Amino acid sequence: MGKEFVCCSFLLLLFVSVALGAASNGVDVLRLPSMGLDGRPSSHGHHESLAVSMDDPNDPAVQVFALVKDLVVGKTMPIYFPYIKDPASFQFFPKEAIQHIPFSSEEVPEILRFFSFSPDSKQALAIRQTLEICEKEPKENEARGCATTLESLADFARGILGTNTRVEIMRSSILSNPSTPLVQNYTILDFKGIATGDIIPCHSEPYPYPVYYCHFQLGADSKAFKVYLKGKNGELVESVFLCHMDTATWRPGHVAFRLLGVKAGESEVCHFLAAHDLVMFPIPK
């Protein structure tokens, strides 16, 4: 296809066969300073394996769900892809630039003073919500945390996939046309499987600098595809299509089940990833 699948500088760095080095003691290293700007796209609806939020079926952002059987060349479906005005805003800051900034719910007043945000501002609300997500304890057989640097992202992958595992990182391509509708009909031109098994999704969170919330359910079966799409307006998108094959632990009322007409534990749930999210998976030896 004509477009580059990974088209942001930090992902060009990440989109390598990273030989992850020495082992990390768990994944708590991800409880690091994290941040994202007000108005930046967030993917709260994907948290906890998509098991929370996004309850409004009229929200355009829910137009991302599908099933494996929907991957048919020539099939057309409405899909939500937000336009990213500044791809650089999703590039990790150097560790040295943020390690001195406090990062915890207990230190919100100091964080707000550091960034000159009013306590009742939208930015303050976003910071509190992101910290709450990052500090939430993992469930049984779950790993979760927030990566704010390339090093912490590697540590998270290392703790799950193995100390010497080579890791590939992918995300969907960025829309080229700012006038592309948030939701429009896209036709599948082609698709291919890219990974099965251990796949770690990470979602961008709103904070004064880039933060990615990553989560992984131990023993969960996942599949990832690269799907080539053409929008009604001619926009070409190469999207990551992530499938959670076991939904038995999902909340029965999740909007995905309502939209797809399936029940928790009886069907997989897949979703197209926007360009501000990413997935990590091991490269076969």
BELPEDA-V384215 format. One record per pair of residues at least 12 apart in sequence whose ideal C-beta (glycine too) atoms are under 7 Angstrom apart, sorted by the first residue. I is the first residue (numbers start at 1). J is the second residue. If there is no record, write none. Layout:
BEGIN
i;j
I;J
I;J
END
This chain:
BEGIN
i;j
1;228
1;236
1;238
2;236
3;173
3;236
3;238
4;173
5;170
5;173
5;226
5;238
6;170
6;171
7;173
7;174
8;87
8;90
8;91
8;174
9;91
10;91
10;92
11;169
11;171
11;278
14;150
14;169
15;168
15;169
15;170
17;166
17;283
18;154
18;166
18;167
19;164
19;166
20;154
20;157
20;158
20;163
20;164
20;165
20;167
22;163
23;158
23;163
24;155
24;158
24;159
26;159
27;143
27;145
27;156
27;159
29;152
29;155
30;145
30;146
30;147
30;152
30;155
30;156
31;134
31;145
32;103
32;146
32;148
32;149
32;152
33;98
33;99
33;101
33;103
33;148
34;103
34;130
34;134
34;146
34;148
34;205
34;207
34;211
35;207
35;208
35;209
35;210
35;211
36;130
36;204
36;205
36;206
36;207
36;208
36;209
36;210
36;211
37;89
37;206
37;208
38;122
38;123
38;126
38;206
40;89
40;204
40;206
41;82
41;204
41;274
41;276
42;204
42;205
42;206
43;203
43;204
43;274
43;277
45;61
45;62
46;201
46;203
47;133
47;203
47;213
48;215
49;215
49;217
49;244
49;250
50;244
50;254
50;256
50;269
50;271
51;250
51;251
51;254
54;255
55;255
57;255
57;258
57;259
60;80
60;182
60;183
61;80
62;255
62;259
63;78
63;79
63;80
63;183
64;79
64;80
64;271
64;272
65;256
65;259
65;260
65;269
65;270
65;271
66;270
67;260
67;267
67;268
67;270
68;243
68;268
68;270
71;188
71;191
71;225
71;227
72;188
73;188
73;189
73;190
74;187
74;188
75;188
76;185
76;186
76;187
77;185
77;186
78;183
78;184
78;185
79;183
79;186
79;272
80;182
80;183
81;175
81;237
81;274
82;182
82;274
83;175
83;178
83;180
84;174
84;275
84;276
87;174
90;204
90;210
90;276
91;210
92;149
92;150
92;210
93;209
93;210
95;149
95;151
98;148
98;209
101;114
104;131
105;128
105;131
105;132
105;135
108;127
108;128
108;131
111;127
112;124
115;208
126;206
126;207
127;207
130;205
130;206
130;207
130;211
133;205
133;213
134;146
134;213
141;217
141;218
141;219
142;215
142;216
142;217
142;218
143;159
143;160
143;216
143;218
144;214
144;215
145;214
146;205
146;211
146;212
146;213
147;202
147;212
147;214
148;210
148;211
153;212
156;214
157;200
157;280
160;198
160;200
160;216
161;198
161;282
165;282
166;282
166;283
167;280
167;282
167;283
168;281
168;283
169;278
169;280
170;194
170;240
170;278
170;279
171;240
171;273
171;275
171;277
171;278
172;237
172;238
172;239
172;240
172;273
172;274
172;275
173;237
173;238
173;275
174;275
175;235
175;237
176;235
177;235
180;231
180;233
180;235
184;231
184;232
184;233
185;232
186;229
186;230
186;231
186;237
187;229
187;230
188;227
188;229
189;228
189;229
189;230
190;228
191;225
191;226
191;227
191;228
192;225
192;226
193;223
193;225
194;224
194;225
194;226
195;224
195;281
196;223
197;221
197;222
198;281
198;282
199;222
199;224
199;242
199;279
199;281
200;214
200;216
200;279
200;280
201;215
201;242
201;277
201;279
202;214
202;277
202;278
202;280
203;277
204;276
204;277
220;244
220;246
221;245
221;246
222;242
222;243
222;244
222;245
223;243
223;245
224;240
224;241
224;242
224;279
224;281
225;241
226;238
226;240
227;239
227;241
239;272
239;273
240;273
240;279
241;270
241;272
242;270
242;271
242;273
242;279
243;268
243;270
244;268
244;269
245;268
247;264
247;265
247;267
247;268
247;269
248;264
248;265
250;264
252;264
256;269
END
